[in-house]
């Protein structure tokens, strides 16, 4: 019973991970993948919402 080796990540998976970490500071738009990755984090951290 040995572990099966993990398949290497595809380029699409690597791009998605990079997008999730990149918030596009200094640009006029937002990164929708990053926005979804952050979710409602801001609301949870806001002391006025507690």
C-alpha positions in Angstrom: 0.0 0.0 0.0 2.1 2.8 -1.2 0.9 6.4 -2.0 0.2 7.2 -5.5 2.3 10.1 -6.8 0.5 13.3 -7.4 0.0 14.4 -10.9 1.8 17.6 -11.7 -0.5 20.7 -11.8 -1.6 21.8 -15.2 -0.8 25.3 -16.5 -4.4 26.3 -16.0 -4.2 25.3 -12.3 -1.0 27.2 -11.9 -2.5 30.3 -13.5 -5.6 30.1 -11.3 -3.4 30.0 -8.2 -1.3 32.9 -9.4 -4.5 34.9 -10.0 -5.9 34.1 -6.6 -2.8 35.5 -5.0 -2.5 38.6 -7.2 -4.7 41.5 -6.3 -3.6 43.8 -9.3 -2.6 46.8 -7.2 -1.9 49.8 -9.3 -4.4 48.9 -12.1 -7.8 50.4 -12.9 -9.6 47.0 -12.6 -10.0 44.2 -10.1 -9.0 40.6 -10.4 -12.3 38.6 -10.1 -10.4 35.4 -9.2 -8.8 37.2 -6.3 -12.1 38.8 -5.2 -13.7 35.4 -5.0 -10.7 33.9 -3.2 -10.9 36.6 -0.5 -14.7 36.2 -0.2 -16.2 38.2 2.7 -12.9 38.5 4.5 -13.2 42.2 4.8 -16.6 42.1 6.5 -15.3 39.5 8.9 -12.3 41.6 9.9 -14.3 44.8 10.2 -14.8 45.6 13.9 -18.1 47.4 13.2 -19.7 44.2 11.9 -19.0 42.2 15.1 
